[in-house]
Amino acid sequence: MNRKIVDLRITTLNGFEAERERWERLYRADALGQVFLSWAWLRAYLAQAAPGWTILALRDGDDLVAALPLTVRAVPSRALPIARELSFVAEPIADYQGMLCLPHREHEAARAFADAIRAMHWDRASFRDVADARFVALLERLRGGGDTIATTGETRCRRALLPPTWDAYLKALGSGTRGTTMRSMRRMRDNLPNFRISTPCDADIDAHVDAVVRTNHARWGGNLARTRAKYGRLFRAAYDTGCLRLVVAWDGELAVAGCASFVDDVRGTYNLYQVGYDPEYAKYSPGKALLGVVIRDAIERGYAVFDFLRGDESYKAAYAADVVTTTHHRVTRRSVRATVFEAVLPTYRAIKVAAVRVVYGPGRTV
């Protein structure tokens, strides 16, 4: 007897928590799952996500067949809600996006999710950083009825397959990269008598989160309060769910450099998310030194893949040979709201760029 497929909408944190066992079973079964779709990471993110998110889900008996986290936001901003934009719930915080699905149920899930998306209230959709061909196939089902679908770009991301030992990894690096990495660590140890490396425990996790946030802000600038609210809360929640790894370099009680990574024991991936350092210590190359520390940490903890996540900066290529390409897509509906939004967007962006430059200086971009 065929079981009935149940079409679910998960819209609350309690509802998501109730699906934990099914979600984790689905995640283990889906070889295309990645850390940003794991229950641990999503639980950490959804605890601070803005209202309006929905997880489309299909259940067959007691099995979760497929799941797709989405949200609808006012654009170009909540203060100027001209139109409604559909996107992944964790965009742009998550570096990879997609859906979860049991093997051999992809067509069924794509059909059901396309119907559900078509029935939602939105004027345009932006799906960035797609790392899942099944979702691209789902988008093709949305064609028709005046909607337009366009692939707007792609992003190259770097990752490295890790050998069993740190020495084996070092031998595989180019001589220049190997030398720079080792020299950076020696310079810090030789010149900073109070130098130390630490990872957090329950008693000092908040101090480590603050150190990572502060060193990132010191390196890249921006609004510290917003950075702390945006990333500090996420890191703290991810530590509680068991998917965060923090490594901090100190000069006494002063944080010199900090690194936050999301780890995935199911996929065996160590995902480098955020690195920052105090520019006062730039002559020691603390970023390169800490990068060597975290890659070694990944190897010694038994992870199979070190993923640099979004972006293909030159320094990443020196440490990781493999390339993953994500794609970006836009769907536009034929509506008055969508037309008005497209007309005012260039002016809105110009005003925003000008405001950012006034506040942060000419070097800053939106």
Secondary structure, 3 states (H helix, E strand, C coil): CCCCEEEEEECCHHHHHHCHHHHHHHHHHCCCCCHHHCHHHHHHHHCCCCCCEEEEEEEECCEEEEEEEEEEEEEEECCEEEEEEEEECCCCCCCCECCEECCCCHHHHHHHHHHHHHHCCCCEEEEEEECCHHHHHHHHCCCECCEEEEEEEEEEEEEEECCCCHHHHHHHCCHHHHHHHHHHHHHHHHHCCCEEEECCCCCCHHHHHHHHHHHHHHHHCCCHHHHHHHHHHHHHHHHHHCCEEEEEEEECCEEEEEEEEEEECCCCEEEEEEEEECHHHHHHCHHHHHHHHHHHHHHHCCCCEEEEECCCCHHHHHHCCEEEEEEEEEEECCCHHHHHHHHHHHHHHHHHHHHHHHHHCCCCCC
